[in-house]
């Protein structure tokens, strides 16, 4: 059973339900096409991560973005 976890930053404009559905369908279709796995057994999870909850180079993404990086 394929399990795909999509992690994206939670932005000021959240993903819409339609965008999430399109991601789930697109990833499922890709797995069917590439590895010939049935869509009924494919699990896709979307995690939206707050920019305060991860960082690069010792600082949060929120801090980096506040400086335009």
C-alpha positions in Angstrom: 0.0 0.0 0.0 1.6 3.3 -1.1 1.6 6.0 1.6 2.6 9.5 0.5 3.0 12.4 2.9 3.0 15.9 1.3 4.4 18.5 3.6 4.0 22.2 2.7 4.2 25.4 4.6 1.0 26.9 5.9 0.8 30.3 4.2 -1.4 33.3 4.8 -3.6 32.0 2.0 -4.3 28.4 3.0 -4.8 25.7 0.4 -8.4 25.3 -0.7 -10.3 22.1 -0.4 -10.2 21.9 -4.2 -6.4 22.3 -4.3 -6.0 19.6 -1.7 -8.3 17.3 -3.7 -6.3 18.0 -6.9 -3.0 17.1 -5.1 -4.5 13.9 -3.7 -5.9 12.8 -7.1 -2.7 13.8 -9.0 -0.4 11.9 -6.7 -2.7 8.9 -6.7 -2.8 8.9 -10.5 1.0 9.3 -10.7 1.5 6.2 -8.5 -0.9 4.2 -10.6 0.9 5.2 -13.8 4.4 4.8 -12.6 4.3 1.8 -10.2 1.0 0.3 -11.3 -0.5 0.4 -7.8 -4.3 0.5 -7.4 -5.8 3.8 -6.3 -7.9 2.0 -3.7 -4.8 1.2 -1.7 -3.0 4.5 -2.1 -3.0 6.8 0.9 -2.1 10.5 0.5 -1.7 12.8 3.5 -1.2 16.6 3.3 0.5 18.2 6.3 0.5 22.0 6.4 3.4 23.1 8.6 3.5 26.5 10.3 6.7 28.4 9.4 7.5 28.8 13.1 7.7 25.0 13.3 10.8 24.4 11.2 13.9 26.2 10.2 17.1 26.3 8.1 20.5 27.4 9.3 19.5 27.8 12.9 16.5 30.0 12.5 12.8 29.6 11.7 11.4 30.1 8.3 9.3 32.9 9.7 12.5 34.8 10.7 14.1 34.2 7.3 11.0 35.4 5.5 10.8 38.5 7.6 14.2 39.5 6.2 13.2 38.6 2.6 15.1 35.3 2.3 
